[in-house]
Amino acid sequence: MSKTLLYVVRHGEQDPASEHAADGGLSRLGRVQAERLGRRLRKVAFSAIHHSPLTRAAQTADIVAGHLPQVPRHACAYVTDRTPVPSAQQADQYPQRWHAWLDGVPEDERDVDAVALRAAVEHFGVVGDTDRHELLITHNFVIGWFVRHVLDAPQWRWIGLNQANCAITILLWDSDRPPTLVSFNDTGHL
């Protein structure tokens, strides 16, 4: 029986000076968070570190990778910052109270009907011939979508699943059962 464990982590705190910038870097606290995350994960035998191409995620990955020097890392479009929004045909699957907020999501962040996020789950949520541990350094809504998928919750339930900066969520896929949420938003190292 093979298994895949995905450690899904939100990047460190973004520098408040660049908070409204699309691609801001880490704050001093964000760097401390990433350092503590790296120390926490240093004994996990990861196959790879996949990080969002955005600066705050790339900087988090660089710091964490200092504790995992043998683990290959790369920018990965599957885990870039996205907000799943329903198409007009799917809008009735989201509670009305969220429609105005979803309509305001900037065009460059919109993932209509979660096409890209579904592809990310399909890409990473597989079981191979051997056990695999992979680290994904990404963004809050991406993590919310993965958790929503694993829990088989309604499409809109990624909303409100808030992940702390550098918190760890672990998702398990194995060959004998549906995916499982092992832990959510673990901040014990912070």
FILOSE-824304 format. One record per residue: residue number from 1; x, y, z of N, C-alpha, C in turn. Coordinates in steps of 0.2 Angstrom, whole numbers, plus 5000, padded with zeros to 4 digits. Layout:
REM residues N
NODE    nr    n.X    n.Y    n.Z   ca.X   ca.Y   ca.Z    c.X    c.Y    c.Z
NODE   NUM      X      Y      Z      X      Y      Z      X      Y      Z
...
END
This chain:
REM residues 190
NODE    nr    n.X    n.Y    n.Z   ca.X   ca.Y   ca.Z    c.X    c.Y    c.Z
NODE     1   5004   4994   5000   5000   5000   5000   5004   5006   5000
NODE     2   5004   5010   4995   5008   5016   4994   5004   5022   4997
NODE     3   5007   5027   4999   5004   5033   5001   5007   5040   4999
NODE     4   5004   5045   4998   5006   5052   4997   5004   5056   5002
NODE     5   5009   5059   5006   5008   5064   5011   5010   5071   5008
NODE     6   5005   5076   5007   5006   5082   5005   5006   5087   5011
NODE     7   5012   5090   5012   5012   5095   5018   5011   5102   5014
NODE     8   5005   5105   5015   5003   5111   5012   5004   5117   5017
NODE     9   5008   5122   5015   5010   5127   5019   5008   5134   5016
NODE    10   5006   5139   5020   5005   5145   5017   5012   5149   5018
NODE    11   5014   5153   5014   5020   5157   5014   5020   5161   5021
NODE    12   5026   5163   5022   5027   5168   5028   5023   5174   5027
NODE    13   5023   5178   5033   5019   5185   5033   5022   5189   5027
NODE    14   5018   5192   5024   5020   5197   5018   5022   5204   5022
NODE    15   5027   5207   5019   5029   5213   5021   5024   5218   5021
NODE    16   5021   5221   5026   5016   5226   5026   5017   5232   5021
NODE    17   5023   5234   5020   5024   5239   5015   5022   5237   5008
NODE    18   5022   5230   5007   5020   5228   5000   5014   5224   5000
NODE    19   5010   5225   5005   5004   5221   5006   4999   5222   5001
NODE    20   4998   5227   4998   4994   5229   4992   4997   5228   4985
NODE    21   5003   5226   4985   5007   5224   4979   5005   5217   4977
NODE    22   5004   5215   4971   5003   5208   4969   5008   5204   4971
NODE    23   5014   5206   4971   5020   5201   4972   5025   5204   4977
NODE    24   5023   5205   4983   5027   5207   4989   5031   5202   4992
NODE    25   5036   5204   4995   5041   5199   4999   5039   5198   5006
NODE    26   5043   5195   5010   5042   5193   5017   5044   5199   5021
NODE    27   5040   5199   5027   5042   5204   5032   5047   5201   5036
NODE    28   5050   5204   5041   5054   5201   5046   5051   5195   5050
NODE    29   5045   5196   5052   5041   5191   5055   5041   5185   5050
NODE    30   5039   5186   5044   5038   5181   5039   5045   5177   5038
NODE    31   5050   5180   5039   5057   5177   5038   5058   5172   5044
NODE    32   5056   5175   5050   5056   5171   5056   5052   5165   5056
NODE    33   5046   5166   5054   5041   5160   5053   5044   5155   5048
NODE    34   5047   5157   5043   5049   5152   5038   5055   5148   5041
NODE    35   5059   5152   5045   5065   5149   5048   5062   5143   5053
NODE    36   5057   5145   5057   5054   5140   5062   5051   5134   5058
NODE    37   5048   5136   5053   5045   5130   5048   5050   5126   5046
NODE    38   5056   5128   5043   5061   5124   5041   5064   5120   5046
NODE    39   5065   5122   5052   5067   5118   5058   5062   5113   5060
NODE    40   5056   5114   5059   5051   5109   5061   5051   5104   5056
NODE    41   5052   5105   5049   5051   5100   5044   5058   5097   5042
NODE    42   5063   5098   5045   5070   5096   5043   5071   5088   5043
NODE    43   5067   5085   5047   5067   5078   5047   5063   5074   5043
NODE    44   5058   5077   5039   5054   5074   5035   5058   5073   5028
NODE    45   5057   5067   5026   5060   5065   5019   5056   5067   5013
NODE    46   5056   5073   5012   5053   5076   5006   5056   5074   4999
NODE    47   5051   5072   4995   5054   5071   4988   5055   5078   4984
NODE    48   5051   5083   4986   5052   5089   4982   5048   5095   4986
NODE    49   5051   5101   4985   5047   5107   4987   5045   5110   4981
NODE    50   5038   5111   4981   5035   5115   4976   5032   5122   4979
NODE    51   5034   5127   4976   5032   5133   4978   5029   5138   4973
NODE    52   5024   5142   4975   5021   5147   4971   5027   5151   4968
NODE    53   5026   5154   4962   5031   5158   4959   5031   5165   4962
NODE    54   5026   5167   4966   5026   5174   4969   5032   5174   4974
NODE    55   5034   5180   4975   5040   5182   4979   5039   5179   4986
NODE    56   5034   5181   4989   5033   5179   4997   5034   5171   4997
NODE    57   5031   5167   4993   5031   5160   4993   5038   5158   4991
NODE    58   5041   5161   4986   5048   5159   4984   5053   5160   4990
NODE    59   5052   5166   4993   5057   5167   4999   5056   5163   5004
NODE    60   5050   5161   5006   5048   5156   5011   5052   5149   5009
NODE    61   5051   5147   5003   5054   5141   5001   5062   5141   5001
NODE    62   5065   5147   5000   5072   5147   5000   5074   5146   5007
NODE    63   5071   5149   5012   5073   5149   5019   5072   5142   5022
NODE    64   5066   5139   5020   5065   5132   5022   5070   5127   5019
NODE    65   5071   5128   5013   5076   5124   5009   5083   5124   5012
NODE    66   5085   5129   5016   5091   5129   5020   5091   5124   5025
NODE    67   5085   5121   5027   5085   5116   5032   5084   5109   5028
NODE    68   5083   5109   5022   5082   5103   5018   5086   5103   5012
NODE    69   5093   5103   5013   5098   5105   5007   5098   5100   5002
NODE    70   5095   5093   5003   5096   5088   4998   5089   5088   4994
NODE    71   5084   5092   4996   5077   5091   4993   5077   5096   4987
NODE    72   5075   5094   4981   5075   5099   4975   5069   5103   4976
NODE    73   5069   5109   4974   5063   5114   4974   5063   5118   4968
NODE    74   5057   5120   4966   5055   5124   4960   5049   5127   4961
NODE    75   5049   5133   4957   5042   5136   4956   5037   5132   4952
NODE    76   5031   5132   4955   5026   5128   4952   5020   5131   4951
NODE    77   5017   5132   4945   5011   5136   4943   5005   5132   4946
NODE    78   5005   5126   4948   5000   5123   4951   4998   5126   4957
NODE    79   5003   5129   4961   5001   5131   4968   5002   5139   4968
NODE    80   5001   5142   4962   5001   5150   4962   4995   5152   4966
NODE    81   4995   5159   4967   4989   5162   4971   4983   5162   4966
NODE    82   4977   5159   4969   4971   5159   4965   4965   5159   4969
NODE    83   4960   5162   4967   4953   5162   4970   4948   5159   4966
NODE    84   4946   5153   4968   4940   5150   4964   4934   5154   4964
NODE    85   4932   5156   4959   4925   5159   4958   4921   5155   4953
NODE    86   4914   5155   4955   4910   5152   4951   4908   5156   4944
NODE    87   4907   5152   4939   4904   5155   4933   4897   5156   4934
NODE    88   4894   5160   4929   4887   5162   4930   4883   5155   4930
NODE    89   4885   5150   4927   4881   5144   4927   4882   5140   4934
NODE    90   4887   5141   4937   4888   5138   4944   4887   5142   4950
NODE    91   4885   5149   4949   4884   5153   4954   4879   5151   4960
NODE    92   4874   5147   4958   4869   5145   4963   4872   5140   4967
NODE    93   4878   5137   4966   4881   5133   4971   4885   5136   4977
NODE    94   4885   5143   4976   4888   5147   4982   4883   5151   4985
NODE    95   4883   5151   4992   4878   5155   4995   4878   5163   4993
NODE    96   4872   5165   4992   4871   5172   4990   4875   5177   4993
NODE    97   4876   5176   5000   4880   5181   5004   4887   5182   5001
NODE    98   4890   5177   4997   4897   5178   4995   4897   5181   4988
NODE    99   4892   5181   4984   4892   5183   4977   4895   5190   4976
NODE   100   4894   5195   4980   4897   5202   4979   4904   5202   4980
NODE   101   4906   5198   4985   4913   5198   4987   4917   5194   4981
NODE   102   4914   5189   4979   4917   5185   4973   4918   5189   4967
NODE   103   4912   5193   4966   4912   5197   4960   4918   5202   4960
NODE   104   4920   5204   4966   4926   5209   4967   4933   5206   4966
NODE   105   4934   5200   4965   4940   5196   4965   4944   5199   4959
NODE   106   4950   5202   4959   4953   5204   4953   4954   5199   4948
NODE   107   4954   5201   4942   4954   5197   4936   4960   5192   4936
NODE   108   4966   5195   4938   4972   5190   4938   4972   5185   4943
NODE   109   4968   5185   4948   4967   5180   4953   4962   5175   4952
NODE   110   4957   5177   4948   4951   5173   4947   4953   5166   4944
NODE   111   4950   5161   4947   4950   5154   4944   4943   5152   4943
NODE   112   4940   5153   4937   4933   5152   4936   4932   5144   4936
NODE   113   4927   5143   4940   4925   5136   4942   4931   5131   4944
NODE   114   4936   5135   4947   4942   5131   4950   4945   5126   4945
NODE   115   4945   5128   4939   4948   5124   4934   4956   5122   4936
NODE   116   4959   5128   4937   4967   5127   4939   4967   5123   4945
NODE   117   4963   5125   4950   4964   5121   4957   4962   5114   4956
NODE   118   4957   5112   4952   4955   5105   4951   4961   5102   4948
NODE   119   4965   5105   4943   4970   5102   4940   4976   5101   4945
NODE   120   4977   5106   4950   4982   5105   4955   4981   5099   4960
NODE   121   4975   5098   4962   4973   5092   4966   4974   5086   4962
NODE   122   4972   5086   4956   4973   5080   4951   4980   5078   4951
NODE   123   4984   5084   4950   4992   5083   4949   4995   5080   4955
NODE   124   4994   5083   4961   4997   5081   4967   4994   5075   4971
NODE   125   4987   5075   4971   4983   5070   4974   4983   5063   4971
NODE   126   4989   5060   4970   4989   5054   4967   4994   5049   4971
NODE   127   4993   5043   4970   4997   5038   4974   5001   5034   4968
NODE   128   5007   5034   4969   5012   5030   4965   5014   5023   4967
NODE   129   5019   5021   4965   5022   5014   4967   5025   5015   4974
NODE   130   5028   5020   4976   5031   5021   4982   5028   5027   4986
NODE   131   5030   5027   4992   5028   5032   4997   5031   5039   4995
NODE   132   5027   5044   4996   5030   5051   4993   5027   5056   4999
NODE   133   5032   5060   5000   5031   5066   5005   5033   5072   5001
NODE   134   5028   5077   5000   5030   5083   4996   5027   5089   5000
NODE   135   5031   5094   4999   5030   5101   5002   5027   5106   4997
NODE   136   5021   5109   4998   5019   5114   4994   5018   5120   4998
NODE   137   5022   5125   4996   5022   5132   4999   5018   5136   4994
NODE   138   5012   5138   4997   5007   5141   4993   5003   5147   4996
NODE   139   4997   5147   4995   4993   5153   4997   4986   5150   5001
NODE   140   4983   5155   5004   4977   5153   5009   4972   5149   5005
NODE   141   4970   5152   4999   4964   5150   4996   4965   5143   4992
NODE   142   4972   5142   4990   4974   5136   4987   4973   5130   4993
NODE   143   4976   5132   4998   4975   5127   5004   4968   5125   5006
NODE   144   4964   5131   5006   4957   5130   5007   4954   5125   5002
NODE   145   4956   5126   4996   4953   5122   4991   4955   5114   4991
NODE   146   4961   5113   4993   4964   5106   4994   4960   5103   5000
NODE   147   4959   5107   5005   4956   5104   5011   4948   5103   5010
NODE   148   4945   5107   5006   4938   5106   5004   4937   5100   5000
NODE   149   4942   5099   4995   4942   5093   4991   4943   5087   4996
NODE   150   4948   5086   5000   4949   5081   5004   4943   5079   5008
NODE   151   4939   5084   5011   4934   5083   5015   4927   5082   5011
NODE   152   4928   5082   5005   4922   5081   5000   4916   5086   5002
NODE   153   4918   5092   5004   4914   5097   5006   4911   5101   4999
NODE   154   4905   5105   5000   4903   5109   4994   4908   5113   4992
NODE   155   4907   5115   4985   4913   5119   4982   4914   5125   4985
NODE   156   4910   5129   4988   4911   5135   4991   4914   5135   4998
NODE   157   4915   5129   5001   4918   5128   5008   4925   5130   5009
NODE   158   4928   5131   5004   4935   5134   5004   4935   5141   5008
NODE   159   4930   5144   5007   4929   5151   5010   4929   5150   5018
NODE   160   4933   5153   5021   4933   5153   5028   4938   5148   5031
NODE   161   4941   5144   5027   4946   5139   5029   4953   5143   5029
NODE   162   4954   5147   5035   4960   5152   5035   4966   5148   5038
NODE   163   4971   5149   5034   4977   5146   5036   4982   5151   5039
NODE   164   4985   5150   5044   4990   5155   5047   4996   5155   5043
NODE   165   5000   5160   5043   5006   5160   5039   5011   5155   5042
NODE   166   5014   5151   5038   5019   5145   5039   5016   5140   5043
NODE   167   5009   5140   5044   5006   5134   5047   5006   5128   5042
NODE   168   5006   5122   5045   5006   5116   5042   4999   5112   5041
NODE   169   4997   5110   5035   4991   5106   5034   4994   5100   5031
NODE   170   4992   5094   5033   4994   5088   5030   4988   5084   5027
NODE   171   4989   5082   5021   4984   5078   5018   4987   5072   5015
NODE   172   4983   5066   5016   4985   5060   5015   4981   5056   5009
NODE   173   4984   5054   5004   4981   5050   4999   4985   5043   5000
NODE   174   4980   5038   5000   4983   5031   5000   4979   5027   4995
NODE   175   4982   5021   4994   4978   5017   4988   4972   5013   4991
NODE   176   4971   5013   4997   4965   5009   5000   4959   5013   5002
NODE   177   4959   5020   5002   4954   5024   5005   4954   5031   5002
NODE   178   4948   5035   5003   4948   5041   5000   4953   5046   5004
NODE   179   4955   5052   5001   4960   5056   5004   4958   5058   5011
NODE   180   4963   5059   5016   4961   5061   5023   4965   5067   5025
NODE   181   4962   5071   5029   4965   5077   5032   4968   5074   5039
NODE   182   4975   5075   5039   4979   5072   5044   4979   5078   5050
NODE   183   4981   5084   5047   4981   5090   5052   4979   5096   5048
NODE   184   4977   5101   5052   4975   5107   5049   4978   5113   5053
NODE   185   4981   5117   5049   4983   5124   5052   4988   5123   5059
NODE   186   4992   5118   5058   4996   5117   5064   5002   5122   5065
NODE   187   5001   5126   5070   5006   5132   5072   5011   5130   5078
NODE   188   5011   5124   5080   5015   5122   5086   5022   5125   5085
NODE   189   5025   5125   5080   5032   5127   5079   5033   5135   5079
NODE   190   5027   5139   5078   5028   5146   5078   5027   5149   5085
END
